Amino acid sequence: MRPVSIVGTAQLPVQATTQLDLRQLGAQVVRGAMQEAGVERVDALFASNMLGDELQGQKHVAALIADESGLEGIEALQVQAAMASGSAPLRMAYLAVGSGEADLAVVVGVEKMSEGLAAPALSKALDAKEVADGATLISKNADLMRLYRKRYNVPEDGFVNFPVVAHHNARNNPNALFKDMNVNPRTVMKSRMIHDPLRLLDCSPICDGAAAVVLSPAEEARAHSPHPVRILSSTVATDRFRVGDRPNPLWLEAAHKSALKAYRLANVHRGDIDFFEVHDAFSIMACMQLEAAGFADQGQGWHLAEEKRISLRGDIPISTMGGLKARGHPIGATALYQVSEMVLQLRGRAGKNRVREAKIGMMSSVGGAGSTVITHILGI
């Protein structure tokens, strides 16, 4: 494997709804990322989209976007991993460029969740037998949060700073859905109960968006960008599919295994990580990822939020541009937004949200209720 770098990024503002269709959204960011990389042609395109089949009646999204982008003739494949779908094509592109099968690859994520009913389609990431019994991703995460609070004696407001920090950071992100929303602990606790104990502000929103990145061999990266960012490691792990089959439902084993392997392949210690873009689709999931990655002991992750150690000036900043909670979570595009934001951080171009002297960042993508976790570590 030869080293791989990110040499171009593009992202559209996340919106509650957009008039653009999947091909238009995808082609716009593909062209934008390629323009930033200074390339007119790539060898391969890897795409992510979770809900197009159910909501837009559209399959075969990778070839669709390649055609709309003027890239007909190239390899174009769609890669999926439920809510971790954005990270799946990134990993495939990393392997393609790293192995020499491609010299330039573009990764694109696109999602229009505003059309149709997204929630039933999202529930398909769970075991179909559980869904038939009424389970949803919201109910599963509510169960986890309830069990966590009971087992570790967490007060009712113990998770409030996860959404508070995310929304605070989103205010300086022009691409965030909730950049104009002021959220404080009281706001969180007054928000509507969705599924006890999950409140509205504990959950990421339904939204539309698209983002893309261009990968090149690191040895050629400066030919495309004056500030390339290295992909130091890319890993994936799985857990028992059903939460109820896991020895400890409050431990994200897939996140733990994926993070440990990522540290080893990148040759970094968790203490070297300057910021962590967690998959904060729900407050409880952000908390459990911090524990699984080793930033807190089991049952102690919520203290990182309570003590504001996850803020931009804290021990381990998370959701530095708003995260899934406040930037928005257009499923197939989410990880590509995270990568684009990490590149801004590592290039020192995150504006008021800049993490000082950031040299290494990590991101985590969670599929289903933790059954698949993909980790990427980036550095300069």
C-alpha positions in Angstrom: 0.0 0.0 0.0 1.3 3.4 -1.0 0.4 6.4 1.2 -2.8 8.2 0.1 -3.7 11.9 0.5 -6.8 14.1 0.1 -6.2 16.8 -2.4 -9.6 18.3 -3.0 -12.9 18.7 -1.2 -16.4 20.2 -1.8 -19.6 20.4 0.2 -23.0 22.0 -0.3 -24.9 23.7 2.5 -27.0 21.1 4.3 -30.7 22.0 3.8 -34.0 20.9 5.2 -35.0 20.4 1.6 -33.6 21.1 -1.8 -35.0 21.2 -5.3 -31.9 19.6 -6.8 -32.1 15.9 -7.6 -29.5 13.2 -6.7 -27.6 13.5 -9.9 -27.4 17.3 -9.7 -26.3 17.3 -6.1 -23.7 14.7 -6.7 -22.3 16.2 -9.9 -22.0 19.6 -8.3 -19.7 18.5 -5.5 -17.8 16.1 -7.7 -16.9 18.9 -10.1 -16.1 21.2 -7.1 -13.7 18.7 -5.5 -12.0 18.0 -8.8 -11.7 21.7 -9.5 -10.0 22.2 -6.1 -7.7 19.3 -6.9 -7.0 20.8 -10.3 -7.9 17.7 -12.2 -10.3 17.2 -15.2 -10.4 13.4 -15.1 -10.2 10.7 -12.4 -9.8 6.9 -12.7 -12.6 6.0 -10.4 -15.7 7.3 -8.7 -17.0 5.7 -5.5 -20.5 6.9 -4.3 -22.6 6.7 -1.2 -26.4 6.9 -0.9 -28.6 5.0 1.5 -32.2 6.0 0.7 -32.4 6.8 -3.0 -34.0 3.5 -3.8 -36.8 3.9 -1.3 -37.3 7.7 -1.4 -36.5 8.6 -5.0 -36.9 5.3 -6.7 -33.3 5.5 -7.9 -30.7 2.8 -7.9 -27.2 2.7 -9.5 -26.4 6.2 -8.1 -22.6 6.0 -8.8 -23.0 5.6 -12.6 -25.7 8.2 -12.6 -23.5 10.8 -10.9 -20.5 9.8 -13.1 -22.5 10.4 -16.2 -23.9 13.8 -15.0 -20.3 14.8 -14.0 -19.0 14.1 -17.5 -17.0 11.1 -16.3 -18.6 8.4 -18.4 -16.3 5.5 -19.1 -14.6 5.4 -15.7 -15.1 2.9 -13.0 -18.1 4.0 -10.9 -19.3 1.9 -8.0 -21.8 2.5 -5.1 -20.8 1.3 -1.7 -23.1 1.1 1.3 -22.9 0.4 5.1 -26.2 1.8 6.3 -25.6 5.1 8.3 -21.9 4.6 7.9 -22.3 4.6 4.1 -20.2 7.8 3.5 -17.1 6.2 5.0 -17.5 3.0 3.0 -16.7 4.4 -0.4 -14.0 6.5 1.2 -12.3 3.3 2.4 -12.8 1.7 -1.0 -11.2 4.7 -2.7 -8.3 4.6 -0.2 -7.7 1.0 -1.0 -7.9 1.6 -4.8 -5.4 4.4 -4.7 -3.2 2.8 -2.1 -3.0 -0.4 -4.1 -2.2 1.3 -7.4 -5.5 0.3 -9.1 -6.3 4.0 -9.4 -4.1 7.1 -9.3 -7.0 9.5 -8.8 -10.3 8.7 -7.3 -13.3 10.9 -6.3 -15.6 9.9 -3.4 -19.1 11.4 -3.4 -22.0 11.1 -0.9 -25.5 12.4 -1.6 -28.8 12.1 0.1 -32.3 13.6 -0.2 -34.1 12.6 3.0 -36.8 15.3 2.7 -38.8 13.3 0.1 -41.0 10.6 1.4 -40.8 8.9 4.8 -37.1 8.4 5.9 -37.7 6.8 9.3 -39.1 3.5 8.1 -36.3 3.2 5.5 -33.7 3.9 8.1 -35.0 1.2 10.4 -34.0 -1.3 7.7 -30.5 -1.1 9.1 -31.8 -3.1 12.1 -32.7 -6.8 12.0 -35.9 -7.1 10.0 -37.4 -9.3 12.8 -36.9 -6.6 15.3 -38.5 -4.0 13.0 -41.5 -6.3 12.5 -41.9 -6.1 16.3 -41.8 -2.3 16.3 -38.2 -1.5 16.7 -36.7 1.7 15.2 -33.3 3.4 15.4 -34.9 6.0 17.7 -36.3 3.3 20.0 -33.0 1.4 20.1 -31.0 4.5 21.0 -33.6 5.5 23.6 -33.2 2.0 25.2 -29.5 2.4 25.3 -29.7 5.9 26.8 -32.2 4.7 29.5 -30.0 1.7 30.4 -26.9 3.8 30.5 -28.5 6.4 32.8 -29.7 3.7 35.1 -26.5 1.6 35.2 -24.1 4.6 35.7 -26.4 6.8 37.8 -26.5 9.7 35.2 -28.7 12.6 36.1 -31.5 13.6 33.8 -29.4 16.5 32.3 -26.2 14.5 32.1 -26.1 14.4 28.3 -27.2 18.0 27.5 -23.8 19.3 26.6 -23.4 17.0 23.6 -26.1 18.9 21.6 -25.0 22.2 23.2 -21.5 21.9 22.0 -22.6 20.7 18.5 -24.9 23.7 18.1 -22.4 26.1 19.4 -19.9 24.9 16.8 -22.4 24.9 14.0 -23.0 28.7 14.4 -19.6 29.3 12.6 -20.2 26.7 9.9 -21.8 28.3 6.8 -22.8 24.8 5.6 -24.6 23.8 8.8 -28.4 23.3 8.8 -28.7 24.9 12.2 -26.1 27.7 12.0 -28.7 30.2 13.3 -30.0 28.2 16.2 -29.0 29.1 19.8 -29.0 26.1 22.1 -28.3 26.0 25.8 -28.9 23.3 28.5 -32.3 24.6 29.2 -33.3 24.5 25.5 -32.3 20.9 25.4 -34.2 19.9 28.5 -37.3 21.8 27.2 -37.2 20.2 23.8 -40.0 17.8 22.9 -39.7 14.2 24.1 -39.3 11.9 21.1 -39.0 8.5 22.8 -38.3 8.7 26.5 -35.6 9.6 27.5 -34.5 10.9 24.0 -35.5 14.5 23.4 -35.7 16.2 20.0 -32.3 17.9 20.6 -30.7 14.6 21.3 -31.4 13.5 17.7 -29.9 14.5 14.4 -32.3 15.9 11.8 -33.8 14.8 8.5 -32.1 16.8 5.8 -30.5 16.9 2.3 -26.9 17.4 1.3 -23.9 16.3 -0.8 -20.1 16.4 -0.3 -17.1 14.9 -2.2 -13.3 14.5 -1.8 -10.5 13.6 -4.3 -7.8 11.1 -3.4 -4.3 10.8 -4.9 -1.1 9.0 -4.0 0.7 11.0 -1.3 3.9 11.1 -3.4 2.0 13.1 -6.1 -0.3 15.1 -3.8 1.5 18.4 -3.9 1.0 18.4 -7.7 -2.7 18.8 -7.0 -2.8 20.7 -3.7 -0.4 23.0 -1.8 -1.9 21.6 1.5 -2.7 17.9 1.0 -3.9 15.9 4.0 -2.8 12.3 4.6 -5.1 9.4 5.3 -3.1 7.7 8.1 -5.4 4.8 8.5 -8.8 3.4 7.4 -10.4 0.5 9.3 -13.7 -1.2 9.8 -15.1 -3.7 12.3 -18.4 -5.3 13.1 -20.3 -6.4 16.2 -23.2 -8.7 16.9 -26.0 -7.4 14.6 -28.7 -7.3 17.3 -28.0 -5.1 20.3 -29.7 -7.7 22.5 -27.2 -10.4 21.5 -24.2 -8.4 22.7 -22.6 -9.3 26.1 -22.7 -5.7 27.1 -25.2 -3.6 25.1 -23.5 -0.4 26.4 -20.1 -1.2 24.9 -19.5 -0.5 21.2 -17.2 -3.4 20.4 -17.0 -2.6 16.7 -16.0 1.0 17.5 -13.4 -0.2 20.0 -11.8 -2.7 17.6 -11.9 -0.3 14.7 -10.3 2.5 16.7 -7.5 0.2 18.1 -6.6 -1.0 14.6 -6.7 2.6 13.3 -4.3 3.7 16.0 -1.9 0.9 15.2 -1.9 1.3 11.5 -1.5 5.1 11.8 1.2 4.6 14.5 -0.5 7.1 16.8 -1.6 7.0 20.5 -5.1 8.2 21.3 -3.4 11.0 23.2 -2.1 12.2 19.8 -5.6 12.8 18.5 -6.3 16.5 18.5 -10.0 16.3 17.6 -12.6 13.5 17.1 -15.5 13.8 14.7 -17.9 11.4 16.3 -21.0 10.0 14.7 -23.4 11.9 17.0 -26.7 10.9 15.4 -27.9 10.6 19.0 -26.3 11.9 22.2 -25.9 8.5 23.7 -24.0 7.3 20.6 -21.5 10.1 20.9 -20.9 9.3 24.5 -20.4 5.6 23.8 -18.0 6.2 21.0 -15.8 8.3 23.2 -15.6 5.4 25.6 -15.0 2.8 22.9 -12.1 4.8 21.4 -10.4 5.1 24.8 -11.0 8.7 25.7 -13.0 7.8 28.8 -13.6 4.7 30.9 -16.9 2.8 30.5 -19.7 4.8 32.1 -17.6 8.0 32.2 -18.0 9.4 28.7 -20.9 11.7 29.8 -18.5 13.4 32.2 -16.5 14.7 29.2 -19.5 16.6 28.1 -20.6 17.6 31.6 -17.2 19.1 32.2 -17.1 20.7 28.8 -14.0 18.8 27.8 -15.4 18.1 24.4 -15.5 21.8 23.5 -13.1 23.4 20.9 -10.7 24.2 23.7 -11.2 21.0 25.7 -9.2 17.8 26.0 -10.9 16.1 23.0 -12.9 18.4 20.9 -15.8 16.7 19.0 -18.3 17.8 16.4 -16.0 20.8 15.6 -18.2 22.1 12.8 -21.6 21.1 14.3 -21.5 17.3 13.8 -24.4 15.3 12.7 -26.6 16.9 15.3 -26.3 20.5 14.2 -24.5 20.5 10.8 -27.0 17.8 9.8 -27.0 14.1 8.9 -27.8 13.5 5.2 -26.9 9.9 5.6 -24.9 9.0 2.5 -23.1 12.3 2.5 -22.4 12.6 6.3 -18.9 11.1 6.4 -17.8 13.1 3.4 -18.9 16.3 5.2 -16.9 15.1 8.2 -13.8 14.5 6.0 -14.1 17.9 4.4 -14.3 19.5 7.8 -11.3 17.6 9.1 -9.3 18.8 6.1 -10.3 22.4 6.9 -9.1 21.8 10.5 -5.8 20.3 9.5 -5.2 23.0 7.0 -5.9 25.6 9.7 -8.8 27.0 7.8 -11.7 26.3 10.2 -12.0 29.9 11.1 -13.5 30.6 14.6 -13.8 26.8 15.0 -10.2 26.1 14.5 -8.7 23.6 16.9 -5.3 25.1 17.8 -2.3 23.4 16.3 -4.3 20.4 15.1 -2.2 17.9 13.3 -4.1 14.6 13.7 -7.9 14.1 13.6 -10.1 11.0 13.8 -13.6 10.3 12.6 -16.0 7.5 13.3 -19.0 6.3 11.2 -21.6 4.0 12.8 -23.9 1.8 10.7 -27.1 0.6 12.3 -27.1 0.4 16.1 -23.3 -0.1 16.2 -23.2 -3.2 14.1 -20.6 -1.6 11.7 -18.1 1.1 12.6 -15.6 2.6 10.2 -12.7 4.7 11.5 -10.4 7.1 9.6 -7.4 9.0 11.0 -6.1 11.9 9.0 -2.9 13.9 9.6 -0.5 16.4 8.1 
